[in-house]
């Protein structure tokens, strides 16, 4: 499975990211609209890596079936 990555800066300067399944065109991950509690950049990055790891694990599980 491959992904298209779209990354940009929002009008307020905050980073945004989308991972799109290249085969189906479905959006697999949207990142950047962090709640106020996660506005700290370290927490936001940890959240992004967590989501990427979960997406990777899901992909491996789907490949086994």
mmJSON file of the N, C-alpha and C atoms, coordinates in Angstrom:
{"data_MODEL":{"atom_site":{
"group_PDB":["ATOM","ATOM","ATOM","ATOM","ATOM","ATOM","ATOM","ATOM","ATOM","ATOM","ATOM","ATOM","ATOM","ATOM","ATOM","ATOM","ATOM","ATOM","ATOM","ATOM","ATOM","ATOM","ATOM","ATOM","ATOM","ATOM","ATOM","ATOM","ATOM","ATOM","ATOM","ATOM","ATOM","ATOM","ATOM","ATOM","ATOM","ATOM","ATOM","ATOM","ATOM","ATOM","ATOM","ATOM","ATOM","ATOM","ATOM","ATOM","ATOM","ATOM","ATOM","ATOM","ATOM","ATOM","ATOM","ATOM","ATOM","ATOM","ATOM","ATOM","ATOM","ATOM","ATOM","ATOM","ATOM","ATOM","ATOM","ATOM","ATOM","ATOM","ATOM","ATOM","ATOM","ATOM","ATOM","ATOM","ATOM","ATOM","ATOM","ATOM","ATOM","ATOM","ATOM","ATOM","ATOM","ATOM","ATOM","ATOM","ATOM","ATOM","ATOM","ATOM","ATOM","ATOM","ATOM","ATOM","ATOM","ATOM","ATOM","ATOM","ATOM","ATOM","ATOM","ATOM","ATOM","ATOM","ATOM","ATOM","ATOM","ATOM","ATOM","ATOM","ATOM","ATOM","ATOM","ATOM","ATOM","ATOM","ATOM","ATOM","ATOM","ATOM","ATOM","ATOM","ATOM","ATOM","ATOM","ATOM","ATOM","ATOM","ATOM","ATOM","ATOM","ATOM","ATOM","ATOM","ATOM","ATOM","ATOM","ATOM","ATOM","ATOM","ATOM","ATOM","ATOM","ATOM","ATOM","ATOM","ATOM","ATOM","ATOM","ATOM","ATOM","ATOM","ATOM","ATOM","ATOM","ATOM","ATOM","ATOM","ATOM","ATOM","ATOM","ATOM","ATOM","ATOM","ATOM","ATOM","ATOM","ATOM","ATOM","ATOM","ATOM","ATOM","ATOM","ATOM","ATOM","ATOM","ATOM","ATOM","ATOM","ATOM","ATOM","ATOM","ATOM","ATOM","ATOM","ATOM","ATOM","ATOM","ATOM","ATOM","ATOM","ATOM","ATOM"],
"id":[1,2,3,4,5,6,7,8,9,10,11,12,13,14,15,16,17,18,19,20,21,22,23,24,25,26,27,28,29,30,31,32,33,34,35,36,37,38,39,40,41,42,43,44,45,46,47,48,49,50,51,52,53,54,55,56,57,58,59,60,61,62,63,64,65,66,67,68,69,70,71,72,73,74,75,76,77,78,79,80,81,82,83,84,85,86,87,88,89,90,91,92,93,94,95,96,97,98,99,100,101,102,103,104,105,106,107,108,109,110,111,112,113,114,115,116,117,118,119,120,121,122,123,124,125,126,127,128,129,130,131,132,133,134,135,136,137,138,139,140,141,142,143,144,145,146,147,148,149,150,151,152,153,154,155,156,157,158,159,160,161,162,163,164,165,166,167,168,169,170,171,172,173,174,175,176,177,178,179,180,181,182,183,184,185,186,187,188,189,190,191,192,193,194,195],
"type_symbol":["N","C","C","N","C","C","N","C","C","N","C","C","N","C","C","N","C","C","N","C","C","N","C","C","N","C","C","N","C","C","N","C","C","N","C","C","N","C","C","N","C","C","N","C","C","N","C","C","N","C","C","N","C","C","N","C","C","N","C","C","N","C","C","N","C","C","N","C","C","N","C","C","N","C","C","N","C","C","N","C","C","N","C","C","N","C","C","N","C","C","N","C","C","N","C","C","N","C","C","N","C","C","N","C","C","N","C","C","N","C","C","N","C","C","N","C","C","N","C","C","N","C","C","N","C","C","N","C","C","N","C","C","N","C","C","N","C","C","N","C","C","N","C","C","N","C","C","N","C","C","N","C","C","N","C","C","N","C","C","N","C","C","N","C","C","N","C","C","N","C","C","N","C","C","N","C","C","N","C","C","N","C","C","N","C","C","N","C","C","N","C","C","N","C","C"],
"label_atom_id":["N","CA","C","N","CA","C","N","CA","C","N","CA","C","N","CA","C","N","CA","C","N","CA","C","N","CA","C","N","CA","C","N","CA","C","N","CA","C","N","CA","C","N","CA","C","N","CA","C","N","CA","C","N","CA","C","N","CA","C","N","CA","C","N","CA","C","N","CA","C","N","CA","C","N","CA","C","N","CA","C","N","CA","C","N","CA","C","N","CA","C","N","CA","C","N","CA","C","N","CA","C","N","CA","C","N","CA","C","N","CA","C","N","CA","C","N","CA","C","N","CA","C","N","CA","C","N","CA","C","N","CA","C","N","CA","C","N","CA","C","N","CA","C","N","CA","C","N","CA","C","N","CA","C","N","CA","C","N","CA","C","N","CA","C","N","CA","C","N","CA","C","N","CA","C","N","CA","C","N","CA","C","N","CA","C","N","CA","C","N","CA","C","N","CA","C","N","CA","C","N","CA","C","N","CA","C","N","CA","C","N","CA","C","N","CA","C","N","CA","C","N","CA","C","N","CA","C"],
"label_alt_id":[null,null,null,null,null,null,null,null,null,null,null,null,null,null,null,null,null,null,null,null,null,null,null,null,null,null,null,null,null,null,null,null,null,null,null,null,null,null,null,null,null,null,null,null,null,null,null,null,null,null,null,null,null,null,null,null,null,null,null,null,null,null,null,null,null,null,null,null,null,null,null,null,null,null,null,null,null,null,null,null,null,null,null,null,null,null,null,null,null,null,null,null,null,null,null,null,null,null,null,null,null,null,null,null,null,null,null,null,null,null,null,null,null,null,null,null,null,null,null,null,null,null,null,null,null,null,null,null,null,null,null,null,null,null,null,null,null,null,null,null,null,null,null,null,null,null,null,null,null,null,null,null,null,null,null,null,null,null,null,null,null,null,null,null,null,null,null,null,null,null,null,null,null,null,null,null,null,null,null,null,null,null,null,null,null,null,null,null,null,null,null,null,null,null,null],
"label_comp_id":["UNK","UNK","UNK","UNK","UNK","UNK","UNK","UNK","UNK","UNK","UNK","UNK","UNK","UNK","UNK","UNK","UNK","UNK","UNK","UNK","UNK","UNK","UNK","UNK","UNK","UNK","UNK","UNK","UNK","UNK","UNK","UNK","UNK","UNK","UNK","UNK","UNK","UNK","UNK","UNK","UNK","UNK","UNK","UNK","UNK","UNK","UNK","UNK","UNK","UNK","UNK","UNK","UNK","UNK","UNK","UNK","UNK","UNK","UNK","UNK","UNK","UNK","UNK","UNK","UNK","UNK","UNK","UNK","UNK","UNK","UNK","UNK","UNK","UNK","UNK","UNK","UNK","UNK","UNK","UNK","UNK","UNK","UNK","UNK","UNK","UNK","UNK","UNK","UNK","UNK","UNK","UNK","UNK","UNK","UNK","UNK","UNK","UNK","UNK","UNK","UNK","UNK","UNK","UNK","UNK","UNK","UNK","UNK","UNK","UNK","UNK","UNK","UNK","UNK","UNK","UNK","UNK","UNK","UNK","UNK","UNK","UNK","UNK","UNK","UNK","UNK","UNK","UNK","UNK","UNK","UNK","UNK","UNK","UNK","UNK","UNK","UNK","UNK","UNK","UNK","UNK","UNK","UNK","UNK","UNK","UNK","UNK","UNK","UNK","UNK","UNK","UNK","UNK","UNK","UNK","UNK","UNK","UNK","UNK","UNK","UNK","UNK","UNK","UNK","UNK","UNK","UNK","UNK","UNK","UNK","UNK","UNK","UNK","UNK","UNK","UNK","UNK","UNK","UNK","UNK","UNK","UNK","UNK","UNK","UNK","UNK","UNK","UNK","UNK","UNK","UNK","UNK","UNK","UNK","UNK"],
"label_asym_id":["A","A","A","A","A","A","A","A","A","A","A","A","A","A","A","A","A","A","A","A","A","A","A","A","A","A","A","A","A","A","A","A","A","A","A","A","A","A","A","A","A","A","A","A","A","A","A","A","A","A","A","A","A","A","A","A","A","A","A","A","A","A","A","A","A","A","A","A","A","A","A","A","A","A","A","A","A","A","A","A","A","A","A","A","A","A","A","A","A","A","A","A","A","A","A","A","A","A","A","A","A","A","A","A","A","A","A","A","A","A","A","A","A","A","A","A","A","A","A","A","A","A","A","A","A","A","A","A","A","A","A","A","A","A","A","A","A","A","A","A","A","A","A","A","A","A","A","A","A","A","A","A","A","A","A","A","A","A","A","A","A","A","A","A","A","A","A","A","A","A","A","A","A","A","A","A","A","A","A","A","A","A","A","A","A","A","A","A","A","A","A","A","A","A","A"],
"label_entity_id":["1","1","1","1","1","1","1","1","1","1","1","1","1","1","1","1","1","1","1","1","1","1","1","1","1","1","1","1","1","1","1","1","1","1","1","1","1","1","1","1","1","1","1","1","1","1","1","1","1","1","1","1","1","1","1","1","1","1","1","1","1","1","1","1","1","1","1","1","1","1","1","1","1","1","1","1","1","1","1","1","1","1","1","1","1","1","1","1","1","1","1","1","1","1","1","1","1","1","1","1","1","1","1","1","1","1","1","1","1","1","1","1","1","1","1","1","1","1","1","1","1","1","1","1","1","1","1","1","1","1","1","1","1","1","1","1","1","1","1","1","1","1","1","1","1","1","1","1","1","1","1","1","1","1","1","1","1","1","1","1","1","1","1","1","1","1","1","1","1","1","1","1","1","1","1","1","1","1","1","1","1","1","1","1","1","1","1","1","1","1","1","1","1","1","1"],
"label_seq_id":[1,1,1,2,2,2,3,3,3,4,4,4,5,5,5,6,6,6,7,7,7,8,8,8,9,9,9,10,10,10,11,11,11,12,12,12,13,13,13,14,14,14,15,15,15,16,16,16,17,17,17,18,18,18,19,19,19,20,20,20,21,21,21,22,22,22,23,23,23,24,24,24,25,25,25,26,26,26,27,27,27,28,28,28,29,29,29,30,30,30,31,31,31,32,32,32,33,33,33,34,34,34,35,35,35,36,36,36,37,37,37,38,38,38,39,39,39,40,40,40,41,41,41,42,42,42,43,43,43,44,44,44,45,45,45,46,46,46,47,47,47,48,48,48,49,49,49,50,50,50,51,51,51,52,52,52,53,53,53,54,54,54,55,55,55,56,56,56,57,57,57,58,58,58,59,59,59,60,60,60,61,61,61,62,62,62,63,63,63,64,64,64,65,65,65],
"pdbx_PDB_ins_code":[null,null,null,null,null,null,null,null,null,null,null,null,null,null,null,null,null,null,null,null,null,null,null,null,null,null,null,null,null,null,null,null,null,null,null,null,null,null,null,null,null,null,null,null,null,null,null,null,null,null,null,null,null,null,null,null,null,null,null,null,null,null,null,null,null,null,null,null,null,null,null,null,null,null,null,null,null,null,null,null,null,null,null,null,null,null,null,null,null,null,null,null,null,null,null,null,null,null,null,null,null,null,null,null,null,null,null,null,null,null,null,null,null,null,null,null,null,null,null,null,null,null,null,null,null,null,null,null,null,null,null,null,null,null,null,null,null,null,null,null,null,null,null,null,null,null,null,null,null,null,null,null,null,null,null,null,null,null,null,null,null,null,null,null,null,null,null,null,null,null,null,null,null,null,null,null,null,null,null,null,null,null,null,null,null,null,null,null,null,null,null,null,null,null,null],
"Cartn_x":[0.845,0.0,0.894,0.544,1.311,0.395,1.02,0.277,0.787,-0.114,0.243,0.212,1.212,1.29,1.091,0.119,-0.114,0.209,1.119,1.509,1.51,1.018,0.957,0.877,1.022,0.845,-0.509,-1.266,-2.566,-2.343,-3.417,-3.334,-2.688,-2.876,-2.278,-0.835,-0.298,1.079,1.268,0.196,0.322,0.386,1.176,1.342,0.113,-0.139,-1.227,-0.672,-1.273,-0.8,-1.969,-1.998,-2.972,-2.231,-2.559,-2.071,-3.252,-3.082,-4.156,-3.725,-4.573,-4.308,-4.239,-3.109,-2.912,-3.818,-4.2,-5.039,-6.512,-7.021,-8.453,-8.794,-7.804,-8.06,-8.66,-8.825,-9.4,-8.353,-8.797,-7.914,-7.739,-6.495,-6.206,-5.806,-5.275,-4.838,-4.928,-5.504,-5.535,-4.897,-3.936,-3.242,-3.051,-3.196,-2.925,-3.941,-5.158,-6.175,-6.16,-5.144,-4.96,-5.841,-6.454,-7.19,-6.251,-6.793,-5.978,-5.028,-5.485,-4.643,-3.406,-3.458,-2.315,-1.574,-1.783,-1.15,0.362,0.873,2.31,2.89,3.934,4.465,4.993,5.571,6.057,4.9,3.822,2.656,2.046,2.006,1.433,2.264,3.591,4.446,4.32,4.225,4.014,2.7,1.682,0.393,0.488,1.232,1.412,2.125,3.218,3.946,3.111,2.294,1.389,0.429,-0.157,-1.091,-0.398,0.837,1.579,1.906,2.26,2.541,1.281,0.147,-1.107,-1.488,-1.288,-1.585,-0.683,0.585,1.528,1.121,0.718,0.278,-0.979,-1.909,-3.134,-2.806,-1.88,-1.478,-0.903,-0.071,0.511,-0.565,-1.533,-2.63,-3.458,-3.705,-4.493,-3.75,-2.419,-1.639,-1.637,-1.847,-1.859,-3.129,-4.168,-5.443,-5.638],
"Cartn_y":[-1.168,0.0,1.236,2.177,3.424,4.597,5.682,6.86,8.1,9.005,10.355,11.211,12.038,12.899,14.341,14.975,16.397,17.13,18.079,18.86,20.334,21.169,22.604,23.362,24.669,25.542,26.223,26.198,26.869,28.383,29.124,30.593,31.129,30.427,30.881,30.399,29.702,29.233,27.857,27.227,25.899,24.832,23.773,22.734,21.841,21.339,20.407,19.269,18.084,16.915,15.983,15.405,14.368,13.235,12.007,10.826,10.237,10.05,9.574,8.258,7.234,5.943,6.139,5.812,6.055,5.174,4.001,3.097,3.489,3.782,4.053,5.543,6.382,7.812,8.233,7.282,7.616,8.247,9.199,9.867,8.937,8.579,7.656,8.37,9.59,10.326,11.816,12.537,14.001,14.472,15.373,15.865,17.363,18.025,19.45,20.242,19.784,20.493,19.966,20.373,19.888,20.657,19.944,20.648,21.525,22.492,23.417,22.679,21.564,20.829,20.256,20.052,19.504,20.572,21.819,22.881,22.899,22.305,22.19,21.364,21.884,21.236,19.827,19.581,18.229,17.243,17.63,16.761,16.527,17.55,17.423,16.458,16.552,15.637,14.208,14.04,12.701,12.116,12.94,12.485,12.08,12.845,12.507,11.166,10.972,9.709,8.537,8.761,7.715,7.309,8.286,7.999,7.274,7.678,7.017,5.571,5.322,3.952,3.096,3.648,2.899,2.593,3.543,3.33,2.24,2.243,1.222,-0.166,-0.253,-1.53,-2.029,-1.144,-1.515,-2.053,-1.407,-1.851,-3.262,-3.528,-4.883,-5.916,-5.578,-6.514,-6.776,-5.748,-5.905,-6.746,-6.672,-7.445,-8.93,-9.271,-10.67,-11.396,-10.653,-11.289,-11.336],
"Cartn_z":[0.0,0.0,0.0,-0.798,-0.833,-0.511,-0.096,0.321,-0.395,-0.655,-1.078,0.174,0.357,1.53,1.092,1.698,1.46,2.751,2.677,3.849,3.469,4.395,4.129,5.443,5.342,6.494,6.381,7.453,7.495,7.541,7.403,7.401,8.675,9.791,11.055,11.231,10.222,10.277,10.879,11.315,11.913,10.823,11.054,10.039,9.939,8.74,8.457,7.625,7.776,7.058,6.779,5.586,5.232,4.556,4.92,4.226,3.476,2.177,1.321,0.698,0.807,0.192,-1.317,-1.923,-3.355,-4.217,-3.71,-4.489,-4.453,-3.273,-3.133,-3.126,-2.818,-2.716,-1.383,-0.465,0.835,1.743,2.534,3.492,4.677,4.973,6.067,7.355,7.227,8.408,8.131,9.079,9.035,10.325,10.22,11.412,11.309,12.451,12.495,13.274,13.352,14.131,15.557,16.301,17.671,18.635,19.577,20.624,21.449,22.165,22.963,23.9,24.485,25.418,24.738,23.415,22.7,21.906,22.231,21.459,21.636,22.708,22.9,21.753,21.109,19.909,20.175,21.327,21.634,21.71,22.366,22.453,21.081,20.268,18.925,18.082,18.168,17.417,17.918,19.224,19.778,19.261,19.19,18.672,17.208,16.408,14.999,14.859,15.585,15.483,15.98,16.982,17.455,16.345,15.68,14.591,13.436,13.119,12.052,12.407,13.657,14.099,14.038,14.452,14.383,12.941,12.052,10.642,10.072,10.452,10.003,10.505,11.765,12.326,11.622,11.351,10.643,9.255,8.57,7.237,7.294,8.284,8.423,8.683,9.519,9.785,8.535,7.751,6.53,5.51,5.47,4.521,4.859,6.116,6.542,6.111,5.824,5.467,3.993],
"occupancy":[1.0,1.0,1.0,1.0,1.0,1.0,1.0,1.0,1.0,1.0,1.0,1.0,1.0,1.0,1.0,1.0,1.0,1.0,1.0,1.0,1.0,1.0,1.0,1.0,1.0,1.0,1.0,1.0,1.0,1.0,1.0,1.0,1.0,1.0,1.0,1.0,1.0,1.0,1.0,1.0,1.0,1.0,1.0,1.0,1.0,1.0,1.0,1.0,1.0,1.0,1.0,1.0,1.0,1.0,1.0,1.0,1.0,1.0,1.0,1.0,1.0,1.0,1.0,1.0,1.0,1.0,1.0,1.0,1.0,1.0,1.0,1.0,1.0,1.0,1.0,1.0,1.0,1.0,1.0,1.0,1.0,1.0,1.0,1.0,1.0,1.0,1.0,1.0,1.0,1.0,1.0,1.0,1.0,1.0,1.0,1.0,1.0,1.0,1.0,1.0,1.0,1.0,1.0,1.0,1.0,1.0,1.0,1.0,1.0,1.0,1.0,1.0,1.0,1.0,1.0,1.0,1.0,1.0,1.0,1.0,1.0,1.0,1.0,1.0,1.0,1.0,1.0,1.0,1.0,1.0,1.0,1.0,1.0,1.0,1.0,1.0,1.0,1.0,1.0,1.0,1.0,1.0,1.0,1.0,1.0,1.0,1.0,1.0,1.0,1.0,1.0,1.0,1.0,1.0,1.0,1.0,1.0,1.0,1.0,1.0,1.0,1.0,1.0,1.0,1.0,1.0,1.0,1.0,1.0,1.0,1.0,1.0,1.0,1.0,1.0,1.0,1.0,1.0,1.0,1.0,1.0,1.0,1.0,1.0,1.0,1.0,1.0,1.0,1.0,1.0,1.0,1.0,1.0,1.0,1.0],
"B_iso_or_equiv":[0.0,0.0,0.0,0.0,0.0,0.0,0.0,0.0,0.0,0.0,0.0,0.0,0.0,0.0,0.0,0.0,0.0,0.0,0.0,0.0,0.0,0.0,0.0,0.0,0.0,0.0,0.0,0.0,0.0,0.0,0.0,0.0,0.0,0.0,0.0,0.0,0.0,0.0,0.0,0.0,0.0,0.0,0.0,0.0,0.0,0.0,0.0,0.0,0.0,0.0,0.0,0.0,0.0,0.0,0.0,0.0,0.0,0.0,0.0,0.0,0.0,0.0,0.0,0.0,0.0,0.0,0.0,0.0,0.0,0.0,0.0,0.0,0.0,0.0,0.0,0.0,0.0,0.0,0.0,0.0,0.0,0.0,0.0,0.0,0.0,0.0,0.0,0.0,0.0,0.0,0.0,0.0,0.0,0.0,0.0,0.0,0.0,0.0,0.0,0.0,0.0,0.0,0.0,0.0,0.0,0.0,0.0,0.0,0.0,0.0,0.0,0.0,0.0,0.0,0.0,0.0,0.0,0.0,0.0,0.0,0.0,0.0,0.0,0.0,0.0,0.0,0.0,0.0,0.0,0.0,0.0,0.0,0.0,0.0,0.0,0.0,0.0,0.0,0.0,0.0,0.0,0.0,0.0,0.0,0.0,0.0,0.0,0.0,0.0,0.0,0.0,0.0,0.0,0.0,0.0,0.0,0.0,0.0,0.0,0.0,0.0,0.0,0.0,0.0,0.0,0.0,0.0,0.0,0.0,0.0,0.0,0.0,0.0,0.0,0.0,0.0,0.0,0.0,0.0,0.0,0.0,0.0,0.0,0.0,0.0,0.0,0.0,0.0,0.0,0.0,0.0,0.0,0.0,0.0,0.0],
"pdbx_formal_charge":[null,null,null,null,null,null,null,null,null,null,null,null,null,null,null,null,null,null,null,null,null,null,null,null,null,null,null,null,null,null,null,null,null,null,null,null,null,null,null,null,null,null,null,null,null,null,null,null,null,null,null,null,null,null,null,null,null,null,null,null,null,null,null,null,null,null,null,null,null,null,null,null,null,null,null,null,null,null,null,null,null,null,null,null,null,null,null,null,null,null,null,null,null,null,null,null,null,null,null,null,null,null,null,null,null,null,null,null,null,null,null,null,null,null,null,null,null,null,null,null,null,null,null,null,null,null,null,null,null,null,null,null,null,null,null,null,null,null,null,null,null,null,null,null,null,null,null,null,null,null,null,null,null,null,null,null,null,null,null,null,null,null,null,null,null,null,null,null,null,null,null,null,null,null,null,null,null,null,null,null,null,null,null,null,null,null,null,null,null,null,null,null,null,null,null],
"auth_seq_id":[1,1,1,2,2,2,3,3,3,4,4,4,5,5,5,6,6,6,7,7,7,8,8,8,9,9,9,10,10,10,11,11,11,12,12,12,13,13,13,14,14,14,15,15,15,16,16,16,17,17,17,18,18,18,19,19,19,20,20,20,21,21,21,22,22,22,23,23,23,24,24,24,25,25,25,26,26,26,27,27,27,28,28,28,29,29,29,30,30,30,31,31,31,32,32,32,33,33,33,34,34,34,35,35,35,36,36,36,37,37,37,38,38,38,39,39,39,40,40,40,41,41,41,42,42,42,43,43,43,44,44,44,45,45,45,46,46,46,47,47,47,48,48,48,49,49,49,50,50,50,51,51,51,52,52,52,53,53,53,54,54,54,55,55,55,56,56,56,57,57,57,58,58,58,59,59,59,60,60,60,61,61,61,62,62,62,63,63,63,64,64,64,65,65,65],
"auth_comp_id":["UNK","UNK","UNK","UNK","UNK","UNK","UNK","UNK","UNK","UNK","UNK","UNK","UNK","UNK","UNK","UNK","UNK","UNK","UNK","UNK","UNK","UNK","UNK","UNK","UNK","UNK","UNK","UNK","UNK","UNK","UNK","UNK","UNK","UNK","UNK","UNK","UNK","UNK","UNK","UNK","UNK","UNK","UNK","UNK","UNK","UNK","UNK","UNK","UNK","UNK","UNK","UNK","UNK","UNK","UNK","UNK","UNK","UNK","UNK","UNK","UNK","UNK","UNK","UNK","UNK","UNK","UNK","UNK","UNK","UNK","UNK","UNK","UNK","UNK","UNK","UNK","UNK","UNK","UNK","UNK","UNK","UNK","UNK","UNK","UNK","UNK","UNK","UNK","UNK","UNK","UNK","UNK","UNK","UNK","UNK","UNK","UNK","UNK","UNK","UNK","UNK","UNK","UNK","UNK","UNK","UNK","UNK","UNK","UNK","UNK","UNK","UNK","UNK","UNK","UNK","UNK","UNK","UNK","UNK","UNK","UNK","UNK","UNK","UNK","UNK","UNK","UNK","UNK","UNK","UNK","UNK","UNK","UNK","UNK","UNK","UNK","UNK","UNK","UNK","UNK","UNK","UNK","UNK","UNK","UNK","UNK","UNK","UNK","UNK","UNK","UNK","UNK","UNK","UNK","UNK","UNK","UNK","UNK","UNK","UNK","UNK","UNK","UNK","UNK","UNK","UNK","UNK","UNK","UNK","UNK","UNK","UNK","UNK","UNK","UNK","UNK","UNK","UNK","UNK","UNK","UNK","UNK","UNK","UNK","UNK","UNK","UNK","UNK","UNK","UNK","UNK","UNK","UNK","UNK","UNK"],
"auth_asym_id":["A","A","A","A","A","A","A","A","A","A","A","A","A","A","A","A","A","A","A","A","A","A","A","A","A","A","A","A","A","A","A","A","A","A","A","A","A","A","A","A","A","A","A","A","A","A","A","A","A","A","A","A","A","A","A","A","A","A","A","A","A","A","A","A","A","A","A","A","A","A","A","A","A","A","A","A","A","A","A","A","A","A","A","A","A","A","A","A","A","A","A","A","A","A","A","A","A","A","A","A","A","A","A","A","A","A","A","A","A","A","A","A","A","A","A","A","A","A","A","A","A","A","A","A","A","A","A","A","A","A","A","A","A","A","A","A","A","A","A","A","A","A","A","A","A","A","A","A","A","A","A","A","A","A","A","A","A","A","A","A","A","A","A","A","A","A","A","A","A","A","A","A","A","A","A","A","A","A","A","A","A","A","A","A","A","A","A","A","A","A","A","A","A","A","A"],
"auth_atom_id":["N","CA","C","N","CA","C","N","CA","C","N","CA","C","N","CA","C","N","CA","C","N","CA","C","N","CA","C","N","CA","C","N","CA","C","N","CA","C","N","CA","C","N","CA","C","N","CA","C","N","CA","C","N","CA","C","N","CA","C","N","CA","C","N","CA","C","N","CA","C","N","CA","C","N","CA","C","N","CA","C","N","CA","C","N","CA","C","N","CA","C","N","CA","C","N","CA","C","N","CA","C","N","CA","C","N","CA","C","N","CA","C","N","CA","C","N","CA","C","N","CA","C","N","CA","C","N","CA","C","N","CA","C","N","CA","C","N","CA","C","N","CA","C","N","CA","C","N","CA","C","N","CA","C","N","CA","C","N","CA","C","N","CA","C","N","CA","C","N","CA","C","N","CA","C","N","CA","C","N","CA","C","N","CA","C","N","CA","C","N","CA","C","N","CA","C","N","CA","C","N","CA","C","N","CA","C","N","CA","C","N","CA","C","N","CA","C","N","CA","C","N","CA","C","N","CA","C"],
"pdbx_PDB_model_num":[1,1,1,1,1,1,1,1,1,1,1,1,1,1,1,1,1,1,1,1,1,1,1,1,1,1,1,1,1,1,1,1,1,1,1,1,1,1,1,1,1,1,1,1,1,1,1,1,1,1,1,1,1,1,1,1,1,1,1,1,1,1,1,1,1,1,1,1,1,1,1,1,1,1,1,1,1,1,1,1,1,1,1,1,1,1,1,1,1,1,1,1,1,1,1,1,1,1,1,1,1,1,1,1,1,1,1,1,1,1,1,1,1,1,1,1,1,1,1,1,1,1,1,1,1,1,1,1,1,1,1,1,1,1,1,1,1,1,1,1,1,1,1,1,1,1,1,1,1,1,1,1,1,1,1,1,1,1,1,1,1,1,1,1,1,1,1,1,1,1,1,1,1,1,1,1,1,1,1,1,1,1,1,1,1,1,1,1,1,1,1,1,1,1,1]
}}}
